[in-house]
Amino acid sequence: MPAFEVHHRGVLHQLNLVMVAQFTSQEGDTSVGELQPGETQPSETQPGETQPGETPPGTDMYSFDPFAQHPFYARINHSLVQRAIARLDAARPKDKPVRVVDLASGTGAVTQLILDELEQLGRAATVIGIEPATVALEIARERLRGRAVQFVQGDADQLACVVTDADAVFLCNALHLIPDKPDVVRKITSVLAPDGFLACNSTFFTGAQTPESERFARRWIRRAFAWLRQHHPDLHPTHRGQVAALAWLSADEYVTLLEAQGLQIVERTLEQVQMPLAAVQDIGRYRLFIAGALPGIPIPLGAEALAWAAAEAARELDVTAVPRIWLQLLAQRQVNATAP
């Protein structure tokens, strides 16, 4: 198994595991959720009536890409990219080209932000996206056709073969999923130039959830289970044994992790976003989310159940968006440091 999962898997596969862990521990190991006191049976409204977001022709309707197209997702990543590139530009002579790597680049959404910032500053650069998934690479190459970027298939294990003395490495929305985080951060540090930067972020850390988002998530999955009970009583989610291995780090623990590998934190911020209902529904249509939230349920039926349930939960709680907090970290390799 690769040292890290693809960018888009990192965001949502983690979310479904986290939610399943919460619901399993709080409601027991029932196949489909029992109604709680004060709750009603799911209405007869069909999931198709929630008006799912349009999917570009020829794309996988159960992919991550629809979620990645939401403006809030671009904004949160742009916030980190803009600050990191600004620091990089200030730290290097204006006439010196820089090397920038987007690790776990997925379909190229963050890569595009990096290219845009560099071009806006007039900074000559070699930009490399590293991504293990063939389909994601194809989408990224098509998306950024004609732009000054090279895409390479691989993961953190290939870093040293692809680049040395990198001025910056980006690892967006993926660090939380890496099983051996010190190993991957060590490999990144080893390819950074002295005083090179690592920019990373995650919305999966202790403190990322607000009371409002926890309440919505519980109601959402419970409603999906209830919909399955009503419309497909013969289907039963399977056991969720893989959740037990999941562990979150706190913001302080992430800082300690980076510092232990010879990096100095130069920026640490928490940014809250509002995920609109349409984005939550797009999460619910992502195949890896469905496989984790409703394991054993066919993907199309799981997508229907989750799309309907998200709208129903929002209606019952009288909300149009769900809050979520991102941890944004920018670290710099200490000039005299060597990777441990």
N, C-alpha and C positions, 0 to 999 in steps of 0.2 A: 504494500500500500504506500502511495507517495507520502512524503513528509508533510505535505499539506494538501487539502482539497482545493479544487478550483474556486476562484473568487465567488462566483454566484452560489455554489454549494455552501460556502462558508457562512453566508448571511442567513439563509433560511433553513438549512438542515439543522443548524444549531438551534434555531428558534423552535422548531417543532419538537426537538428532543427535550428542550427545557420545559415547554408547555406540557408535554406528555408526562414528564417527571412530576410536575406540580399537580396535575389532575389525578395521576395514579395515586400519589401519596395522600391526596385529600379526599378522594372518593372511593378508594379501594380498587380492586382489579375487576370491575364490571366490564362486560363486553360493550354495552352501550349505556350511556349515563342514565341513571334514574332521575326522575324529576325531584327537585328539592321543594321543601315547603314554600308555598306562595308562588310557585312557578306554574305555568300553563303548558298544555300540550302544544307542540309546534303547529302553526297554522297550515292551511292547505296551499299557501303560496308556493309556487314551484321555484326552484333555484334559478331557472332561466330568466325569471322576471326581475332579477337583480341587475340586469343590464351590465354584463361583464365587459371589461375593457376590450377594445378591438385588438386583434392580433394581426400583425402584418402577414400578407399572403405568403404561404410557403414556409412559415416558421412553425416551430413546435408550440402548440397552444398550451402545453403544460411546462413551459420553460420559465426561467427566472427573468428573462428580458423584459416582459411587461412591467414588473415591479421596478426594475432598474431605470425605466423611462420616467418614473414619477419625479416631478421637480424637486421635492424635498430630498430625495436620495442624491441627486446631482449637487444640490446645495451643500449638504453635509460633507460630501467628499471634496467639493470645490473649496470649501473653507480650509480644509487641511492642505490641499495641494497649493493653494494660493500662498499660504504662509510659508510652507516649506520651500517653494521655488523662490520666493522673495528673499529668504535667508540664504539660500544657495547662491542666488545672483549677487547678493551683497558680499559674499565670502570669497568670490572668485574674480580674478581679473576680467575685465569686460571683453577682452579680445581672446579669451581662452574658451574653447568649446568644452562643454560639460558632458559627463556620461550619467544617464538616468535610467534606472531599471524599475519597471512595474511588475512586481512579483505576484503571481496568481492574478494575471491581468484579465481573465475572463473574456467577455465579449468586447472589451476595449473602452468601456465607459470612462474609467479613471485615466486610462492612457490618453484619451482624447482631451481630458482636462489638463493633463500635464503638457501635452503638445501646445494647447491653446495658450497656457501661461508663458511657456518659453518663447513662443512666437510673439506674444504681446510685449515681452521685454526685449525682443530682438536678440535673444541669446542663442547662439549656435550650439547644437547639442546632438549627441547620439542617444536615441531613445530606444530601449529594448523592452518588449513585453514577453514575459515568460509564463507559459500556461500549459497545463498537462492535457486539457480536453481538446480533442481534434475539432469538434463542432464549434466550440467557443472560439477557437483560433480562426476558423473559417469566417465566422461572423465578424470578428475583430478586423481581419484583413480586408474584408469587403467594406466595413464601416469606415476604415481609415485609408482606403485606397488613395494613393497619390500623396499621402502625408509622409513626413520623414521619420518613419518608425520601422523597426524590424521585429517580427514576432518569432519566437523560438518555442518549440514544444519541450516542456520539461517542468521541473519543480526546483525546490531549494537545493537539491543534490547536484543540479547542473549549473548552479550559479558560477562556481569557480571556472567552469569550462567556457562560460559565455562572456564574462566580464571580469576585469580586475581594476582596482582603483576607481570604483564607481563614486561619483560625487553625491549621488542620492539613490536610495532604494525605497520604493513605496510598497507597502503591504497593507492594502485596505480591506477591511471587513473579512479577514481570514484568520488573524492570529489566534483568536479564541478557539478555533477548531483544531489547531495543531496539537497532536498528542505530546510530542516532545518539543515544547516551546524553547527551552534553552539551546537545544541542538540547532534549530532553525535560526534563532537569533545569532548564535555563534557563527553560523555559515554566512549570514548577511554581514556581520561585522568584519569577517575575514576578507570580504571583497570590497569593503568601503575604503576609499582613500583616507589618509589622515585628515581629520576634521570633516569627513563625509557625514551625510545625514541619513537617518532612518525615520520615515514617516509612516505611522500605522494608526489604525483606529478600530473600534469595535463597539457594538451595542450589546455585547454579551459579557457583562461583568457584574459583580455585586454592586447594586445601586442603579442599574440601568432601568429597572422597572419602577414605575410610579404606582401608587395605590389604584389609580384609575385604569392603568393598563393591565394590572393584575386582575382587577375585577372584570374587565372586558374579556380577557383571555379565558378565564374560567367559564364565563357565560357562553362564549363563542363555541368552545369545544363541547360543552355540555349540550348545547343546542344541536350541534352536528350529530352527536351520538343519538339524540332524541329523534332527529329526522331519519336517520338510518333505521332505528327501531320501527318507526311508523311506515316507511316506504319500502324497506328491504329487511324484514325481520329475520330472513334466512342468513344474512351476512353478519359476521362477528369479527371485530378487530382481534388480532392475535396478541400474544404477550409482548411486552416491551422490555426485554431483558437488557438491551444495550444501553438503556438510559443510566444505569447505575454507575457506569464508568465516567459520566460527565461531571466535571467540576468547574465552577467559575472561579476566576481570580478577582480580587478587588483592584481598584485603581492603584493603590499603594503597592500591591503585589506585582502588578505589571511594571511599575516603575523599578522595583527591586530586580525584576527579571532582566530588564534592559541594562541596568547599571552593573549587574553581575557579569555582563558580557563586554564590559569596557565602553559602554555608552553613557553619555551624560544627558539628562533630560534638559532641554532648553525651552520646551513649551508643554504644558499639560492643561487641557481644557475639557470641560463637560458642556455639551451642547444638546439642548432638548429640541426635538422636532415633533410635529403633529402629523401622524400618518393618516391620510384621509381614508374613508371607508373603501374607496376603490382600490387603494394600495393594499389594504388588508385582504380584500377579496382576491387580488392578484397573488398575494402570498398563498392563499388557500387553493389556488389553481396550480401551484408549482408542484411538480411530481415528487420531489424529495420532501417537501413539506407534508404532502398527503401521506407518503409512505411512513413518515415518523409520527404524525398526529393520528392517523387512522390506519395503523399497520394491518395488512391483510385485506383491506378494502380495495376493489378495483379503482384505478386512478380516475376514470371519468366519473364514477359515482361519488368518490371522495371529493372531487372538485365541486360537484353539484351540492353536496351536503355542506361543505365549508363555505361556499359562496352564499348560499341561502342563510346559513347560520350566522355569518358575519353581519348581514343586513338585519336579521332578526335581533341579534344582540345589540346592535346599534340602536334599533328602534326601541327596544325595551329599556335601555339605559339612557335614551335620549341624547346620544352623542353622534357627531358626524366625523370625528377623528379620534385617534388613539395616540397618547403621548409616548415617546420613547427617548432615552438619553444615550448619546454617543460619547465615548471616551476618545479624545484625540491626543496623540502623543507625537512629539517631534524630539528626536534624540540625535546627538552628535558624537561621532567616534572621537575619543580623546587622542590628541596628537601623538602622545608617546605610548598609547595603549596597544597591546596586541590581543587578539582574540584568545580567550582562555582555552 
